[in-house]
């Protein structure tokens, strides 16, 4: 999601929280104070310092902010037919998974879902970053044959199938569900780190386990 934290509408967020009867009024007031009593000043050399009230966005860093974002985008998880489509997210990273008996049907389902999500996101003042969107056709481990070449088109943006591996949330996912690629890459990074430690140590002696 493009600039998710920066584009949250304060009024819509408070309305969503207030609509939940399980949230005490004092907690709603506290959250409103947390997100609304903020100002910003843009300083230019030789220019006047003018303070402006911030009416959009929540600060990144506080533990509360990711939770508020998840509450704000809850509507995006309620769309679609649950028997055909599965939506997961980690804060502002979304993943749509569909399944059918053909690659073309999968691409159609993804296009429909993506279009629906785009409209809902726009109603919240949010949008998706198509340049950071990847398409991964999944296969069973024993499945052979040609890979899918079906593309997904969303608002004139064409998303082509990725290679046999794709990175999501720092995890390398293989199109057949195997985990060897991820752990091979992580092991390579660890070996590279130990090699750099070794170069920093005394010549010919290396570092002790304690120093490492």
MARBA-3410 file (N, C-alpha, C, O; in Angstrom, 1 decimal):
212
0.8,-1.2,0.0,0.0,0.0,0.0,0.9,1.2,0.0,1.9,1.3,0.7 ~ 0.5,2.2,-0.8,1.4,3.4,-1.0,1.1,4.4,0.1,0.0,4.9,0.3 ~ 2.1,4.7,0.9,2.0,5.7,1.9,0.9,5.5,2.9,0.1,6.4,3.2 ~ 0.7,4.2,3.3,-0.5,3.9,4.1,-0.6,4.7,5.4,-1.7,5.2,5.6 ~ 0.4,4.7,6.2,0.3,5.5,7.4,0.1,7.0,7.2,-0.6,7.6,8.0
0.7,7.5,6.2,0.6,9.0,6.0,-0.7,9.4,5.5,-1.0,10.6,5.5 ~ -1.6,8.5,5.0,-2.8,9.0,4.3,-4.1,8.6,5.1,-5.2,8.6,4.5 ~ -3.9,8.2,6.3,-5.1,7.8,7.1,-5.9,9.1,7.5,-5.4,10.0,8.0 ~ -7.2,9.0,7.2,-8.1,10.1,7.5,-8.5,10.0,9.0,-9.1,9.1,9.4 ~ -8.2,11.1,9.8,-8.4,11.0,11.2,-9.9,10.8,11.5,-10.3,10.0,12.3
-10.8,11.6,10.8,-12.2,11.5,11.0,-12.8,10.1,10.7,-13.5,9.6,11.5 ~ -12.4,9.5,9.6,-12.9,8.2,9.3,-12.4,7.1,10.3,-13.1,6.2,10.6 ~ -11.1,7.3,10.8,-10.6,6.3,11.7,-11.4,6.4,13.1,-11.7,5.4,13.6 ~ -11.6,7.6,13.5,-12.4,7.8,14.8,-13.8,7.3,14.6,-14.3,6.7,15.6 ~ -14.4,7.5,13.5,-15.8,7.0,13.3,-15.8,5.5,13.3,-16.7,4.9,13.8
-14.8,4.9,12.8,-14.7,3.4,12.7,-14.5,2.9,14.1,-15.1,1.8,14.5 ~ -13.7,3.5,14.9,-13.5,3.1,16.3,-14.7,3.3,17.2,-15.1,2.5,18.0 ~ -15.3,4.5,17.0,-16.5,4.8,17.8,-17.7,3.9,17.5,-18.6,3.7,18.3 ~ -17.7,3.3,16.3,-18.8,2.4,15.9,-18.8,1.1,16.6,-19.8,0.3,16.6 ~ -17.6,0.8,17.2,-17.5,-0.5,17.9,-17.9,-0.3,19.4,-17.3,0.5,20.1
-19.0,-1.0,19.8,-19.5,-0.8,21.1,-18.6,-1.3,22.2,-18.7,-0.9,23.4 ~ -17.6,-2.2,21.8,-16.7,-2.7,22.8,-15.6,-1.8,23.2,-14.8,-2.1,24.1 ~ -15.4,-0.7,22.4,-14.4,0.2,22.7,-14.9,1.3,23.7,-15.8,2.0,23.3 ~ -14.4,1.5,24.9,-14.9,2.5,25.8,-14.7,3.9,25.3,-13.8,4.2,24.5 ~ -15.5,4.8,25.7,-15.5,6.2,25.1,-14.2,6.9,25.5,-13.6,7.6,24.7
-13.7,6.6,26.8,-12.5,7.3,27.2,-11.3,6.8,26.3,-10.4,7.6,26.1 ~ -11.3,5.6,25.8,-10.2,5.1,25.0,-10.3,5.7,23.6,-9.3,6.1,23.0 ~ -11.5,5.9,23.1,-11.7,6.6,21.8,-11.2,8.0,21.9,-10.5,8.5,21.0 ~ -11.5,8.7,23.0,-11.0,10.1,23.2,-9.5,10.1,23.3,-8.9,11.0,22.8 ~ -8.9,9.1,23.9,-7.5,9.1,24.1,-6.8,8.9,22.7,-5.8,9.6,22.4
-7.3,8.0,21.9,-6.8,7.8,20.6,-7.0,9.0,19.7,-6.1,9.4,18.9 ~ -8.1,9.7,19.8,-8.3,10.9,19.0,-7.3,12.0,19.4,-6.8,12.7,18.6 ~ -7.0,12.1,20.7,-6.0,13.1,21.2,-4.7,12.7,20.6,-3.9,13.6,20.3 ~ -4.4,11.4,20.6,-3.1,10.9,20.1,-2.8,11.3,18.7,-1.7,11.6,18.3 ~ -3.8,11.2,17.8,-3.6,11.3,16.4,-3.9,12.8,15.9,-3.4,13.1,14.8
-4.7,13.6,16.7,-5.1,14.8,16.1,-4.3,16.0,16.7,-4.2,17.0,16.0 ~ -3.8,15.9,17.9,-3.1,17.1,18.4,-1.6,17.1,17.9,-0.7,17.0,18.7 ~ -1.5,17.3,16.6,-0.1,17.3,16.0,0.0,18.5,15.0,-1.0,18.8,14.3 ~ 1.1,19.1,15.0,1.4,20.2,14.1,2.7,19.9,13.3,3.5,19.1,13.8 ~ 2.9,20.6,12.2,4.1,20.4,11.4,4.6,21.8,11.0,3.8,22.7,10.7
5.9,21.9,10.9,6.5,23.2,10.5,7.5,22.9,9.4,8.5,22.1,9.7 ~ 7.4,23.5,8.3,8.4,23.3,7.2,9.4,24.5,7.3,8.9,25.7,7.2 ~ 10.6,24.3,7.5,11.6,25.3,7.7,12.5,25.5,6.4,13.1,24.5,5.9 ~ 12.5,26.7,5.9,13.3,27.1,4.7,14.3,28.1,5.2,14.0,29.0,5.9 ~ 15.5,28.1,4.6,16.5,29.1,5.0,16.0,30.5,4.6,15.7,30.8,3.5
15.9,31.4,5.6,15.4,32.8,5.4,13.9,32.9,5.3,13.4,34.0,5.2 ~ 13.2,31.8,5.4,11.7,31.9,5.3,11.1,31.9,6.6,11.7,31.5,7.6 ~ 9.8,32.3,6.7,9.0,32.3,8.0,8.7,30.9,8.4,8.5,30.0,7.6 ~ 8.6,30.7,9.7,8.3,29.4,10.3,6.8,29.4,10.6,6.4,30.0,11.6 ~ 6.0,28.7,9.8,4.6,28.7,10.0,4.2,27.3,10.4,4.5,26.3,9.8
3.4,27.2,11.4,2.9,25.9,11.9,1.5,25.6,11.3,0.6,26.4,11.2 ~ 1.4,24.3,10.9,0.2,23.9,10.2,-0.3,22.7,11.0,0.4,21.8,11.5 ~ -1.6,22.6,11.1,-2.3,21.4,11.8,-2.3,20.2,10.9,-2.7,20.4,9.7 ~ -1.9,19.1,11.4,-1.9,17.9,10.6,-3.3,17.1,10.8,-3.6,16.8,11.9 ~ -4.0,16.9,9.7,-5.3,16.3,9.8,-5.4,14.9,9.1,-6.4,14.3,9.0
-4.2,14.5,8.7,-4.1,13.1,8.1,-2.9,12.4,8.6,-1.9,13.1,8.9 ~ -2.9,11.1,8.6,-1.7,10.3,8.9,-1.6,10.1,10.4,-2.1,10.8,11.2 ~ -0.9,9.0,10.7,-0.6,8.6,12.0,1.0,8.4,12.1,1.6,8.0,11.1 ~ 1.6,8.7,13.2,3.0,8.7,13.3,3.5,7.2,13.2,2.9,6.3,13.8 ~ 4.6,7.0,12.5,5.2,5.7,12.4,6.2,5.5,13.5,7.1,6.4,13.8
6.2,4.4,14.2,7.1,4.2,15.3,6.4,3.7,16.6,6.8,2.7,17.2 ~ 5.4,4.5,17.1,4.7,4.0,18.3,4.0,2.7,18.1,3.5,2.4,17.0 ~ 4.0,1.8,19.1,3.3,0.5,19.0,1.9,0.6,18.6,1.3,-0.4,18.0 ~ 1.2,1.7,18.9,-0.2,1.8,18.7,-0.5,2.0,17.2,-1.6,1.6,16.7 ~ 0.4,2.6,16.4,0.1,3.0,15.0,-0.3,1.8,14.1,-1.2,1.9,13.4
0.5,0.7,14.2,0.1,-0.5,13.3,-1.3,-1.0,13.6,-2.0,-1.4,12.7 ~ -1.6,-1.0,14.9,-3.0,-1.5,15.3,-4.1,-0.6,14.7,-5.1,-1.0,14.2 ~ -3.8,0.7,14.8,-4.8,1.7,14.3,-4.9,1.5,12.7,-6.0,1.7,12.2 ~ -3.8,1.2,12.1,-3.9,1.1,10.6,-4.7,-0.2,10.3,-5.5,-0.1,9.3 ~ -4.5,-1.3,11.0,-5.2,-2.5,10.7,-6.7,-2.3,10.9,-7.5,-2.8,10.2
-7.1,-1.5,12.0,-8.5,-1.2,12.2,-9.0,-0.4,11.0,-10.2,-0.6,10.6 ~ -8.2,0.6,10.5,-8.7,1.5,9.5,-8.9,0.7,8.2,-9.9,1.0,7.4 ~ -8.1,-0.3,7.9,-8.3,-1.0,6.6,-9.1,-2.4,6.7,-9.0,-3.2,5.9 ~ -9.8,-2.5,7.9,-10.5,-3.8,8.1,-11.5,-4.0,6.9,-11.7,-5.2,6.6 ~ -12.1,-3.0,6.4,-13.0,-3.2,5.3,-12.4,-3.9,4.1,-13.1,-4.7,3.4
-11.1,-3.8,3.9,-10.5,-4.4,2.7,-10.5,-5.9,2.9,-10.3,-6.7,1.9 ~ -10.5,-6.4,4.1,-10.5,-7.9,4.3,-11.9,-8.5,4.2,-12.0,-9.7,4.2 ~ -12.9,-7.7,4.2,-14.3,-8.3,4.1,-14.8,-8.5,2.7,-15.9,-9.0,2.5 ~ -14.0,-8.0,1.7,-14.5,-8.1,0.3,-14.1,-9.5,-0.3,-13.1,-10.1,0.1 ~ -14.9,-9.9,-1.2,-14.6,-11.1,-2.0,-15.3,-12.4,-1.4,-15.7,-12.4,-0.3
-15.3,-13.4,-2.2,-15.9,-14.7,-1.9,-14.9,-15.5,-1.1,-13.9,-15.9,-1.8 ~ -15.1,-15.9,0.1,-14.1,-16.6,0.9,-13.8,-18.0,0.4,-12.7,-18.5,0.6 ~ -14.7,-18.6,-0.4,-14.4,-19.9,-1.0,-13.5,-19.9,-2.2,-12.8,-20.9,-2.5 ~ -13.3,-18.7,-2.8,-12.4,-18.6,-4.0,-11.2,-17.8,-3.7,-10.2,-17.9,-4.4 ~ -11.2,-17.0,-2.6,-10.1,-16.0,-2.4,-9.8,-15.9,-1.0,-10.7,-16.0,-0.1
-8.5,-15.8,-0.7,-8.0,-15.7,0.7,-7.1,-14.4,0.8,-6.1,-14.3,0.0 ~ -7.4,-13.5,1.7,-6.7,-12.3,1.8,-5.9,-12.3,3.1,-6.5,-12.5,4.2 ~ -4.6,-12.0,3.1,-3.8,-11.8,4.3,-3.1,-10.5,4.2,-2.9,-10.0,3.1 ~ -2.7,-10.0,5.3,-1.9,-8.8,5.3,-1.0,-8.7,6.5,-1.3,-9.3,7.6 ~ 0.1,-7.9,6.4,0.9,-7.6,7.5,1.1,-6.1,7.5,1.9,-5.5,6.8
0.3,-5.5,8.3,0.1,-4.0,8.4,-0.2,-3.5,7.0,-1.4,-3.6,6.6 ~ 0.7,-2.9,6.3,0.3,-2.3,5.0,0.8,-3.1,3.8,0.7,-2.6,2.6 ~ 1.2,-4.4,4.0,1.5,-5.3,2.9,0.3,-6.3,2.7,0.0,-7.0,3.7 ~ -0.3,-6.3,1.6,-1.4,-7.2,1.3,-1.0,-8.3,0.4,-0.2,-8.2,-0.5 ~ -1.7,-9.5,0.6,-1.5,-10.6,-0.3,-2.9,-11.3,-0.6,-3.6,-11.6,0.3
-3.1,-11.5,-1.9,-4.4,-12.1,-2.3,-4.0,-13.5,-2.9,-3.1,-13.6,-3.7 ~ -4.7,-14.5,-2.5,-4.5,-15.9,-3.0,-5.8,-16.4,-3.5,-6.8,-16.4,-2.8 ~ -5.7,-16.9,-4.7,-6.9,-17.5,-5.4,-6.5,-18.9,-5.9,-5.4,-19.2,-6.1 ~ -7.5,-19.8,-6.1,-7.3,-21.1,-6.6,-8.4,-21.5,-7.5,-9.6,-21.3,-7.2 ~ -8.1,-22.2,-8.6,-9.0,-22.7,-9.5,-8.3,-23.8,-10.4,-7.2,-24.2,-10.1
-9.0,-24.3,-11.4,-8.4,-25.3,-12.2,-7.7,-24.8,-13.5,-7.3,-25.6,-14.3 ~ -7.6,-23.5,-13.6,-6.9,-22.9,-14.7,-6.1,-21.6,-14.3,-6.6,-20.9,-13.5 ~ -5.0,-21.4,-15.0,-4.2,-20.1,-14.7,-5.1,-18.9,-15.1,-5.1,-17.9,-14.5 ~ -5.8,-19.1,-16.3,-6.6,-17.9,-16.8,-7.7,-17.5,-15.8,-7.9,-16.3,-15.6 ~ -8.3,-18.5,-15.2,-9.3,-18.2,-14.2,-8.7,-17.6,-13.0,-9.3,-16.6,-12.4
-7.6,-18.0,-12.6,-6.9,-17.4,-11.4,-6.6,-15.9,-11.7,-6.8,-15.0,-10.9 ~ -6.1,-15.6,-12.9,-5.8,-14.3,-13.3,-7.1,-13.4,-13.3,-7.0,-12.3,-12.9 ~ -8.2,-14.0,-13.8,-9.4,-13.2,-13.8,-9.9,-12.9,-12.4,-10.3,-11.8,-12.1 ~ -9.8,-13.9,-11.5,-10.2,-13.7,-10.1,-9.3,-12.6,-9.4,-9.8,-11.8,-8.7 ~ -8.0,-12.6,-9.7,-7.1,-11.6,-9.1,-7.4,-10.2,-9.7,-7.4,-9.3,-8.9
-7.7,-10.1,-11.0,-8.1,-8.8,-11.5,-9.3,-8.3,-10.9,-9.4,-7.1,-10.5 ~ -10.3,-9.1,-10.7,-11.6,-8.7,-10.1,-11.4,-8.2,-8.7,-11.9,-7.2,-8.2 ~ -10.6,-9.0,-7.9,-10.3,-8.7,-6.5,-9.5,-7.4,-6.4,-9.8,-6.6,-5.6 ~ -8.5,-7.3,-7.3,-7.6,-6.1,-7.2,-8.4,-4.8,-7.5,-8.3,-3.8,-6.9 ~ -9.3,-4.9,-8.5,-10.1,-3.8,-8.9,-11.1,-3.4,-7.8,-11.2,-2.2,-7.4
-11.7,-4.4,-7.1,-12.5,-4.2,-6.0,-11.8,-3.5,-4.8,-12.3,-2.6,-4.2 ~ -10.6,-4.0,-4.6,-9.8,-3.5,-3.5,-9.3,-2.0,-3.8,-9.3,-1.2,-2.9 ~ -9.0,-1.7,-5.1,-8.7,-0.4,-5.5,-9.8,0.6,-5.1,-9.5,1.7,-4.6 ~ -11.0,0.2,-5.5,-12.2,1.1,-5.2,-12.3,1.3,-3.7,-12.6,2.5,-3.3 ~ -12.3,0.3,-3.0,-12.4,0.4,-1.5,-11.3,1.2,-0.9,-11.6,2.0,0.0
-10.1,1.0,-1.4,-9.0,1.8,-0.8,-9.1,3.3,-1.1,-8.8,4.1,-0.3 ~ -9.6,3.6,-2.3,-9.8,5.0,-2.7,-10.9,5.6,-1.8,-10.8,6.8,-1.5 ~ -11.9,4.9,-1.4,-12.9,5.4,-0.5,-12.3,5.7,0.9,-12.8,6.6,1.7 ~ -11.1,5.1,1.2,-10.4,5.4,2.5,-9.3,6.4,2.3,-8.6,6.7,3.2 ~ -9.1,6.9,1.1,-8.1,7.8,0.8,-6.7,7.1,0.6,-5.7,7.8,0.8
-6.7,5.8,0.3,-5.5,5.1,0.2,-5.4,4.5,-1.3,-6.4,4.6,-2.0 ~ -4.2,4.1,-1.6,-4.0,3.5,-2.9,-2.9,2.4,-2.8,-2.1,2.4,-1.8 ~ -2.8,1.6,-3.8,-1.8,0.5,-3.9,-0.6,0.9,-4.8,-0.8,1.6,-5.8 ~ 0.6,0.5,-4.5,1.8,0.7,-5.3,1.9,-0.4,-6.3,2.4,-1.5,-5.9 ~ 1.5,-0.2,-7.5,1.6,-1.2,-8.5,3.0,-1.6,-8.8,3.3,-2.7,-9.3
4.0,-0.7,-8.7,5.4,-1.0,-9.0,6.0,-2.0,-8.0,7.0,-2.6,-8.3 ~ 5.3,-2.1,-6.8,5.8,-3.1,-5.8,4.9,-4.3,-5.7,4.9,-5.1,-4.8 ~ 4.1,-4.5,-6.8,3.1,-5.6,-6.8,3.7,-6.8,-7.6,4.2,-6.6,-8.7 ~ 3.7,-8.0,-7.1,4.2,-9.2,-7.7,3.1,-10.2,-7.9,2.2,-10.3,-7.1 ~ 3.3,-11.0,-8.9,2.4,-12.1,-9.3,3.1,-13.4,-9.2,4.1,-13.6,-9.9
2.6,-14.3,-8.4,3.3,-15.6,-8.2,2.3,-16.8,-8.5,1.4,-17.0,-7.7 ~ 2.4,-17.5,-9.6,1.6,-18.7,-9.8,2.1,-19.8,-9.0,3.3,-20.2,-9.2 ~ 1.3,-20.4,-8.1,1.8,-21.5,-7.3,1.5,-22.9,-7.9,0.5,-23.0,-8.7 ~ 2.3,-23.8,-7.7,2.2,-25.2,-8.2,2.4,-26.2,-7.1,3.1,-25.9,-6.1 ~ 1.8,-27.4,-7.2,2.1,-28.4,-6.3,3.5,-28.9,-6.5,4.1,-28.7,-7.6
4.1,-29.5,-5.5,5.5,-29.9,-5.6,5.8,-30.9,-6.7,6.9,-30.9,-7.3 ~ 4.8,-31.8,-7.0,5.0,-32.8,-8.0,4.5,-32.3,-9.4,4.6,-33.1,-10.4 ~ 4.0,-31.1,-9.4,3.4,-30.7,-10.7,4.4,-30.3,-11.7,5.4,-29.6,-11.4 ~ 4.3,-30.8,-12.9,5.2,-30.6,-14.0,4.5,-29.8,-15.1,3.4,-29.4,-14.9 ~ 5.3,-29.6,-16.2,4.7,-28.8,-17.3,5.0,-27.4,-17.3,5.7,-26.9,-16.4
4.5,-26.7,-18.3,4.8,-25.3,-18.5,4.2,-24.4,-17.4,3.2,-24.7,-16.8 ~ 4.9,-23.4,-17.0,4.5,-22.5,-16.0,3.4,-21.5,-16.6,3.3,-21.4,-17.8 ~ 2.7,-20.8,-15.7,1.7,-19.9,-16.2,2.3,-18.7,-16.8,3.3,-18.1,-16.3 ~ 1.7,-18.2,-17.9,2.1,-17.0,-18.5,1.0,-16.0,-18.5,1.0,-14.9,-19.1 ~ -0.1,-16.3,-17.7,-1.3,-15.4,-17.6,-0.9,-14.2,-16.9,-0.2,-14.2,-15.8
-1.2,-13.0,-17.4,-0.9,-11.7,-16.7,-2.1,-11.2,-16.0,-3.3,-11.6,-16.3 ~ -1.9,-10.3,-15.1,-3.0,-9.6,-14.4,-2.9,-8.1,-14.7,-1.9,-7.5,-14.6 ~ -4.0,-7.5,-15.2,-4.1,-6.1,-15.6,-5.0,-5.4,-14.6,-6.1,-5.7,-14.5 ~ -4.4,-4.4,-14.0,-5.2,-3.6,-13.0,-5.0,-2.1,-13.3,-3.9,-1.5,-13.2 ~ -6.1,-1.5,-13.7,-6.1,-0.1,-14.1,-4.9,0.3,-15.0,-4.1,1.2,-14.6
-4.8,-0.4,-16.1,-3.8,-0.2,-17.1,-2.4,-0.6,-16.7,-1.5,-0.5,-17.5 ~ -2.2,-1.1,-15.5,-1.0,-1.7,-15.0,-0.9,-3.2,-15.3,-1.8,-3.9,-14.8 ~ 0.1,-3.6,-16.0,0.3,-5.0,-16.3,1.2,-5.7,-15.3,2.4,-5.2,-15.2 ~ 0.8,-6.7,-14.6,1.7,-7.4,-13.7,1.9,-8.8,-14.3,1.0,-9.6,-14.4 ~ 3.2,-9.1,-14.6,3.6,-10.4,-15.2,4.0,-11.4,-14.1,4.4,-11.0,-13.0
3.9,-12.7,-14.4,4.3,-13.7,-13.4,5.8,-13.5,-13.0,6.6,-13.3,-13.9 ~ 6.1,-13.6,-11.8,7.4,-13.6,-11.3,8.2,-14.9,-11.6,7.6,-15.8,-12.3 ~ 9.4,-15.0,-11.2,10.2,-16.2,-11.5,9.7,-17.3,-10.6,8.6,-17.3,-10.1 ~ 10.6,-18.3,-10.3,10.3,-19.4,-9.5,10.3,-19.1,-8.0,9.9,-19.9,-7.2 ~ 10.9,-18.0,-7.7,10.9,-17.5,-6.3,10.5,-16.1,-6.2,10.7,-15.3,-7.1
10.0,-15.7,-5.0,9.5,-14.3,-4.8,9.8,-14.0,-3.3,9.6,-14.8,-2.5 ~ 10.1,-12.7,-3.1,10.4,-12.3,-1.7,9.2,-11.5,-1.1,8.7,-10.6,-1.7 ~ 8.7,-12.0,0.0,7.6,-11.3,0.7,7.8,-11.3,2.2,8.0,-12.4,2.8 ~ 7.8,-10.1,2.8,8.1,-10.0,4.2,9.4,-10.7,4.6,9.4,-11.4,5.6 ~ 10.4,-10.5,3.8,11.8,-11.0,4.1,11.9,-12.5,4.0,12.8,-13.1,4.5
10.9,-13.2,3.4,10.9,-14.6,3.3,10.8,-14.9,1.8,10.0,-14.4,1.0 ~ 11.8,-15.8,1.3,11.8,-16.2,-0.1,10.9,-17.4,-0.3,11.1,-18.5,0.3 ~ 9.8,-17.1,-1.1,8.8,-18.2,-1.3,9.0,-18.8,-2.7,9.2,-18.1,-3.7 ~ 9.0,-20.1,-2.7,9.2,-20.8,-4.0,7.8,-21.2,-4.5,6.9,-21.4,-3.8 ~ 7.7,-21.3,-5.9,6.4,-21.5,-6.5,5.9,-22.9,-6.2,4.7,-23.2,-6.4
6.7,-23.8,-5.7,6.3,-25.1,-5.4,6.1,-25.4,-3.9,5.9,-26.5,-3.4 ~ 6.3,-24.3,-3.1,6.1,-24.4,-1.6,7.3,-24.9,-0.9,7.3,-25.0,0.3 ~ 8.4,-25.2,-1.6,9.6,-25.7,-0.9,10.3,-24.6,-0.2,10.3,-23.4,-0.6 ~ 11.0,-24.9,0.9,11.7,-23.9,1.7,13.2,-23.8,1.5,13.9,-23.0,2.1 ~ 13.7,-24.7,0.7,15.2,-24.8,0.6,15.8,-23.5,0.1,16.9,-23.1,0.5
15.1,-22.8,-0.9,15.7,-21.6,-1.4,15.8,-20.5,-0.4,16.9,-19.9,-0.3 ~ 14.9,-20.4,0.5,14.9,-19.4,1.5,16.1,-19.6,2.5,16.9,-18.7,2.8 ~ 16.2,-20.9,3.0,17.3,-21.2,3.9,18.6,-21.2,3.3,19.6,-20.9,4.0 ~ 18.7,-21.5,2.0,20.0,-21.4,1.3,20.5,-19.9,1.3,21.6,-19.6,1.5 ~ 19.6,-19.0,1.0,19.9,-17.6,0.9,20.2,-17.1,2.3,21.2,-16.3,2.4
19.5,-17.5,3.3,19.8,-17.0,4.7,21.1,-17.5,5.1,21.9,-16.8,5.8 ~ 21.4,-18.8,4.8,22.7,-19.3,5.2,23.9,-18.6,4.5,24.9,-18.3,5.1 ~ 23.7,-18.2,3.2,24.7,-17.5,2.5,24.9,-16.1,3.1,26.1,-15.7,3.2 ~ 23.9,-15.5,3.6,24.1,-14.2,4.2,24.8,-14.3,5.6,25.6,-13.5,5.9 ~ 24.5,-15.4,6.3,25.2,-15.6,7.6,26.7,-15.9,7.3,27.5,-15.4,8.1
27.0,-16.7,6.3,28.4,-17.0,6.0,29.1,-15.8,5.6,30.3,-15.6,5.9 ~ 28.4,-14.9,4.9,29.1,-13.6,4.5,29.4,-12.7,5.7,30.4,-12.1,5.7 ~ 28.4,-12.8,6.7,28.7,-12.0,7.9,29.9,-12.5,8.6,30.7,-11.7,9.1 ~ 30.0,-13.8,8.8,31.1,-14.4,9.5,32.4,-14.1,8.7,33.5,-13.9,9.4 ~ 32.4,-14.1,7.4,33.6,-13.8,6.6,34.0,-12.3,6.9,35.2,-12.1,7.0
33.1,-11.4,7.0,33.4,-10.0,7.3,34.0,-9.9,8.7,34.9,-9.1,8.9 ~ 33.5,-10.6,9.7,34.0,-10.6,11.0,35.5,-11.1,11.0,36.4,-10.6,11.7 ~ 35.7,-12.2,10.2,37.0,-12.8,10.1,38.1,-11.8,9.6,39.2,-11.7,10.0 ~ 37.6,-11.0,8.6,38.5,-10.0,8.0,38.9,-8.9,9.0,40.0,-8.3,8.9 ~ 38.0,-8.6,9.9,38.3,-7.6,10.9,39.1,-8.1,12.1,39.6,-7.3,12.9
39.3,-9.4,12.2,40.1,-9.9,13.3,41.6,-9.9,13.0,42.0,-9.5,11.9 ~ 42.4,-10.3,14.0,43.8,-10.3,13.8,44.2,-11.3,12.7,43.6,-12.3,12.6 ~ 45.2,-10.9,12.0,45.6,-11.7,10.8,46.1,-13.1,11.2,47.0,-13.2,12.1 ~ 45.5,-14.1,10.6,45.9,-15.5,10.9,45.3,-16.1,12.1,45.4,-17.3,12.3 ~ 44.7,-15.3,13.0,44.2,-15.9,14.3,42.7,-16.0,14.3,42.1,-16.9,15.0
42.0,-15.1,13.6,40.6,-15.1,13.7,40.0,-14.6,15.0,40.8,-14.1,15.8 ~ 38.7,-14.7,15.1,38.1,-14.3,16.4,37.7,-15.5,17.2,37.4,-16.5,16.7 ~ 37.7,-15.2,18.5,37.2,-16.3,19.4,35.7,-16.3,19.4,35.1,-15.4,19.0 ~ 35.1,-17.5,19.8,33.7,-17.6,19.8,33.0,-16.5,20.6,31.9,-16.0,20.2 ~ 33.6,-16.1,21.7,33.1,-15.0,22.5,33.0,-13.7,21.8,32.0,-13.0,21.8
34.1,-13.4,21.1,34.1,-12.1,20.3,33.1,-12.1,19.2,32.4,-11.1,18.8 ~ 32.9,-13.3,18.5,32.0,-13.4,17.4,30.6,-13.2,18.0,29.6,-13.3,17.2
END
